[in-house]
Amino acid sequence: MLKLFYVTDIHGSNVCYRKFLNALPIYGIDVAILNGDLLGKVLIPLVEKAGGGRECHLMGQYTEMNTADEVAAVKKTIENAGYYWVEQSHDEFAAIKDDPGAIDQLFKKRAVERIEEWLQLADERLAGKNTDVYICPGNDDWWEIDDMIASSKSLKPCDDMIVKFSDYTMVSSSRSNPTPWDTPREFSEEELSVYLDGLCQRVGPSSKDFENVIFNFHVPPHGYSLDLCPKLDANMRMAAEEKIHAGSIGAKKVIEKYQPLLGLHGHIHEARGAQKSGRTLMINPGSEYSEGILKGVVVMLDKKKVKDYVFTSG
């Protein structure tokens, strides 16, 4: 029997990433998959105050830090929520606060530095271990980080690849259908349908070739419980009382056409659950990265069957 651990959408959260690595020996994992989104979304300036200390606006609240311990605690809170921090003098902050280009450049610098830190930590933690750990970006992630992932000594890239482990074949994709946020790896439904079908054709032309295949698609299939999320109004605010299906029609088509053994998905954080499509068990473990909670799923595979699965949260 093979024990697989699947996690998605940690969005820059340091504590979730560390929990992911820590969980592997605890659960006795043979194969682990971290499927985007890997990058965070917010940069928090820690600005020097007159007279000493620092100040910032964090999660809608003004925060003062008057000691080194207080600064360290705020930094940890920022990192665990998936945000990035930068220490600035008052003049440095004033010089770029109205310059979106300069802010974006600084944001990207800090985001890349965190990915570098994560890759180094994985090399330290996984050295000499038997667990295979695959990593795939998501639609929020810049294409530039693919080369960084490919340079890792211990994490195996898998995006746009057909990889094999034990008796299983995994097909992976970081791409998504269009979202309201115009993220880097979005494609039209027509483009995504053609792309995913072409990726599957590299495995084989018929469903018989997919008896032991795993689809590791960041985007879930359209129209199932795994892609339900609150509808956004014109001001991009969530309407909790009304939900829509936001997954990909292209993903739906290839799952229903090829009927793999297992579909592993993320992207829609609120849609934690499991559902069948024919013989295919599809799972979305959900995400609560901003709370520092790592959600995942342990899947037990035995020959051509999913023997069992258990959702995890911690």
C-alpha positions in Angstrom: 0.0 0.0 0.0 1.2 3.5 -0.8 0.4 6.4 1.5 0.1 9.8 -0.2 -0.2 13.2 1.4 -1.7 16.1 -0.6 -1.7 19.8 0.4 -2.6 22.9 -1.7 -2.9 26.7 -1.5 -0.6 27.6 1.3 0.0 31.1 -0.2 3.3 32.0 1.4 2.4 30.8 4.9 5.6 29.9 6.7 3.9 27.9 9.4 1.8 25.9 6.9 4.9 25.0 4.8 6.8 23.9 7.9 3.8 21.8 9.1 3.7 20.2 5.6 7.4 19.1 6.0 6.9 18.1 9.6 3.8 15.9 8.8 5.7 13.6 6.4 7.4 11.4 9.1 4.5 11.7 11.5 2.0 10.3 9.0 4.5 7.8 7.5 4.1 9.3 4.0 5.6 7.6 0.9 4.7 10.4 -1.6 3.8 14.0 -0.8 2.4 16.6 -3.2 2.3 20.4 -2.6 0.2 21.9 -5.3 0.3 25.7 -5.4 -0.6 28.4 -4.8 2.8 29.0 -3.3 3.2 32.8 -3.3 1.7 35.2 -0.8 -0.3 38.3 -1.7 0.5 41.1 0.7 3.6 43.2 1.6 3.6 44.8 5.1 6.1 47.7 5.6 7.5 47.9 9.2 8.2 51.6 9.4 10.6 53.3 11.9 8.8 55.6 14.3 10.1 58.9 15.5 11.8 58.1 18.8 12.4 54.5 18.1 10.4 51.3 17.4 8.3 50.5 14.4 4.7 50.7 13.2 2.6 49.0 10.6 -1.0 48.4 9.5 -1.7 44.6 9.8 -5.0 43.0 9.1 -6.8 46.3 9.2 -5.3 47.4 12.5 -2.6 49.9 13.4 0.2 48.1 15.3 3.1 49.6 17.2 6.3 47.7 18.1 8.5 49.3 20.8 10.9 46.4 21.5 12.9 43.9 19.5 10.7 41.1 20.9 7.6 42.9 19.7 9.1 43.4 16.2 10.0 39.7 16.1 6.5 38.7 17.1 4.8 40.8 14.4 7.2 39.5 11.8 6.2 35.9 12.8 2.5 36.8 12.6 3.0 38.3 9.1 5.0 35.3 7.9 2.6 32.7 9.2 -0.4 34.5 7.6 1.4 34.2 4.2 2.4 37.9 4.0 5.8 39.5 3.5 7.4 42.2 5.7 10.0 44.8 4.9 11.8 47.1 7.4 11.9 50.7 6.2 12.9 54.1 7.5 10.2 56.8 7.3 12.0 58.3 4.3 12.2 54.9 2.5 8.5 54.3 3.1 7.6 57.8 1.9 9.7 57.5 -1.3 7.8 54.5 -2.7 4.4 54.6 -1.1 2.9 56.2 -4.2 5.0 54.2 -6.7 3.2 51.0 -7.6 6.2 49.8 -9.7 8.6 50.2 -6.9 6.3 48.5 -4.4 5.7 45.6 -6.9 9.5 45.2 -7.3 10.0 45.1 -3.6 7.1 42.6 -3.2 8.6 40.3 -5.8 12.0 40.4 -4.1 10.6 39.3 -0.7 8.4 36.6 -2.3 11.4 35.1 -4.2 13.4 35.2 -1.0 10.8 33.2 0.8 10.7 30.5 -2.0 14.5 30.3 -1.7 14.2 29.9 2.1 11.6 27.1 1.6 13.7 25.2 -0.9 16.7 25.4 1.4 14.6 24.2 4.3 13.3 21.3 2.3 16.9 20.3 1.4 17.8 20.3 5.1 14.7 18.4 6.3 14.4 15.8 3.5 18.1 14.9 3.2 18.4 11.1 3.5 14.7 10.6 3.7 12.8 8.1 1.6 9.7 10.3 0.9 9.2 11.6 -2.6 8.0 15.2 -2.4 6.5 16.8 -5.6 5.8 20.5 -5.9 3.6 22.2 -8.5 2.7 25.9 -8.7 -0.8 27.2 -9.0 -2.5 29.9 -11.0 -1.4 32.7 -8.6 2.3 31.8 -9.0 4.6 33.6 -11.4 6.2 31.5 -14.1 9.6 32.6 -12.9 9.5 30.3 -9.9 9.5 27.2 -12.0 13.2 27.4 -12.6 13.7 27.8 -8.8 11.8 24.7 -8.1 13.7 22.8 -10.8 16.9 23.6 -9.0 15.8 22.0 -5.8 17.9 19.0 -4.6 15.0 17.4 -2.7 11.7 18.7 -4.2 10.6 17.2 -7.5 9.0 19.5 -10.0 5.9 18.1 -11.8 4.0 20.9 -13.5 3.2 20.0 -17.1 4.7 16.6 -16.6 3.9 12.9 -16.6 5.7 11.4 -13.6 5.7 7.9 -12.2 6.1 6.6 -8.7 5.5 3.1 -7.5 2.7 1.7 -9.7 1.1 5.0 -10.4 1.3 7.8 -13.0 0.6 11.4 -12.1 -0.4 14.1 -14.6 0.0 17.7 -13.2 -1.1 21.1 -14.2 -0.8 24.5 -12.5 -3.2 26.3 -14.9 -6.7 27.6 -14.3 -9.7 28.9 -16.1 -10.2 32.8 -15.9 -10.7 34.3 -12.4 -11.7 37.8 -11.3 -8.1 38.5 -10.3 -6.3 38.0 -13.7 -3.6 35.7 -12.3 -0.5 34.6 -14.2 -1.5 31.1 -15.2 -5.0 31.7 -16.4 -6.2 30.5 -19.8 -9.6 30.6 -21.6 -11.7 27.5 -21.2 -11.1 26.6 -24.8 -7.3 26.8 -24.4 -7.4 24.9 -21.1 -9.5 22.1 -22.6 -7.1 21.6 -25.4 -4.1 21.8 -23.1 -5.4 19.3 -20.6 -6.5 16.9 -23.2 -3.1 17.1 -24.9 -1.4 16.4 -21.5 -3.6 13.4 -21.0 -2.8 12.1 -24.5 0.8 11.7 -23.4 -0.4 9.0 -21.0 -2.6 7.2 -23.6 -5.7 7.5 -25.8 -8.3 5.6 -23.8 -9.6 5.2 -20.3 -7.9 1.8 -20.0 -4.6 3.7 -19.9 -5.8 5.6 -16.8 -6.6 2.8 -14.3 -3.6 3.8 -12.1 -3.4 7.5 -13.0 -3.7 10.5 -10.7 -4.7 13.9 -12.0 -2.9 16.6 -9.9 -4.8 19.6 -11.3 -4.7 22.8 -9.3 -8.1 23.8 -10.7 -11.1 21.5 -9.8 -13.7 20.4 -12.4 -16.6 22.6 -13.0 -20.0 21.7 -11.6 -19.0 19.5 -8.6 -19.0 20.3 -4.9 -15.3 20.8 -5.1 -15.6 24.1 -6.9 -18.3 25.9 -5.0 -17.4 29.3 -3.7 -19.2 32.5 -2.7 -20.3 34.8 -5.6 -18.6 38.1 -5.8 -20.5 41.4 -6.2 -19.4 44.3 -8.4 -17.1 45.5 -5.6 -15.4 42.1 -5.3 -17.1 41.4 -2.0 -18.3 37.9 -1.2 -22.0 37.2 -1.0 -22.0 34.3 1.5 -25.6 33.5 0.8 -25.0 32.8 -2.9 -22.6 30.3 -4.3 -21.3 29.6 -7.8 -19.3 26.9 -9.5 -15.9 28.4 -10.4 -14.0 25.3 -11.6 -12.8 24.4 -15.1 -15.0 22.9 -17.8 -11.7 21.6 -19.4 -10.8 19.8 -16.2 -14.4 18.4 -16.0 -14.1 17.1 -19.6 -10.9 15.2 -19.2 -11.9 13.7 -15.9 -15.1 12.4 -17.3 -13.4 11.3 -20.5 -10.4 9.5 -19.1 -11.7 8.4 -15.7 -8.4 8.4 -13.7 -8.2 6.6 -10.4 -7.8 9.8 -8.4 -8.2 13.6 -8.9 -6.4 15.9 -6.6 -7.4 19.6 -6.7 -7.3 22.9 -4.8 -7.9 26.5 -5.9 -11.3 26.9 -4.2 -10.3 27.2 -0.6 -13.8 26.9 0.8 -14.7 23.7 -1.1 -13.1 21.0 1.1 -14.5 17.6 0.3 -14.5 14.5 -1.8 -16.8 13.4 -4.6 -17.0 10.7 -7.2 -17.2 11.1 -11.0 -17.7 7.7 -12.3 -14.8 5.6 -11.0 -12.7 8.7 -10.2 -12.5 9.9 -6.6 -11.9 13.6 -6.6 -10.6 15.5 -3.5 -10.1 19.1 -2.5 -8.6 19.4 1.0 -9.4 23.1 1.2 -7.2 25.8 2.7 -7.1 28.0 5.8 -3.5 29.2 5.3 -4.2 32.7 6.6 -5.1 31.2 10.0 -1.9 29.2 10.0 -4.0 26.0 9.7 -2.6 23.3 7.3 -5.4 21.4 5.7 -4.5 18.2 3.7 -5.6 14.7 2.9 -3.8 11.4 3.4 -4.8 8.9 0.6 -4.1 5.2 0.9 -3.6 3.6 -2.5 -3.6 -0.2 -3.0 -3.0 -1.5 -6.6 -5.8 -0.1 -8.7 -8.0 1.2 -5.8 -8.2 4.1 -3.4 -8.4 2.0 -0.2 -9.2 4.9 2.1 -8.6 8.6 2.6 -8.5 10.9 5.7 -8.7 14.7 5.8 -6.1 16.3 8.1 -6.1 19.7 9.8 -3.5 21.2 12.2 
